[in-house]
Amino acid sequence: MYTRPMILPLESTGRIYVLEDEKGQVVGTGSREVCETLMYIIGAGLSPAMDQQQPKARPNVRAAITI
């Protein structure tokens, strides 16, 4: 639908906005600043976690609380 995420006013006063992704699906609503922050987070992307730094199994770890 769009080529990039879009911030659109949700009401006529312009206090509440909606952020839609490229497919036209709603990502979030809020003030203009909130939608701009969400759009920045979407555009920045996340780097993959480094699996080599953390061991896979920890046999001697105990829970702080009992379930």
C-alpha positions in Angstrom: 0.0 0.0 0.0 2.7 2.5 1.0 6.4 2.5 0.2 7.4 3.4 3.8 5.6 3.7 7.2 3.2 6.7 7.3 2.0 8.9 10.2 -1.6 10.0 9.7 -3.9 12.1 11.9 -6.5 10.0 13.6 -8.8 12.9 14.5 -9.6 16.3 13.1 -7.9 18.2 15.9 -4.5 16.6 15.2 -3.8 15.5 18.7 -3.8 11.8 18.1 -2.0 10.1 15.2 -1.7 6.6 13.9 1.4 4.9 12.5 0.8 2.5 9.6 3.4 0.2 8.1 4.1 -0.5 4.4 1.1 -2.8 4.2 -1.3 -0.4 5.8 -1.5 -2.2 9.1 -1.7 -0.1 12.3 1.6 -0.2 14.2 0.6 2.2 17.0 -1.3 5.3 18.0 -0.5 8.3 20.2 0.9 11.7 19.9 3.0 12.8 17.0 6.2 12.3 19.0 5.2 8.7 20.0 4.5 7.9 16.3 7.8 9.4 15.2 9.7 7.4 17.9 8.0 4.2 16.7 8.8 4.9 13.1 12.5 5.5 14.2 12.5 2.1 16.0 11.1 0.4 12.9 13.6 2.0 10.6 16.6 1.3 12.9 16.0 -2.4 13.0 17.6 -4.7 15.6 21.0 -6.4 15.4 20.9 -10.1 15.9 21.9 -11.4 19.4 25.3 -12.8 19.9 24.9 -16.4 20.9 28.6 -17.0 21.3 28.8 -14.7 24.4 26.3 -16.6 26.5 26.6 -20.3 27.3 23.7 -22.4 26.1 23.1 -24.4 29.3 23.5 -23.3 32.9 23.1 -26.4 35.1 23.9 -24.8 38.4 21.5 -21.8 38.2 18.6 -21.8 40.6 15.5 -19.6 40.6 15.3 -16.7 43.1 11.7 -17.6 43.9 10.0 -21.0 44.0 7.0 -21.5 41.7 
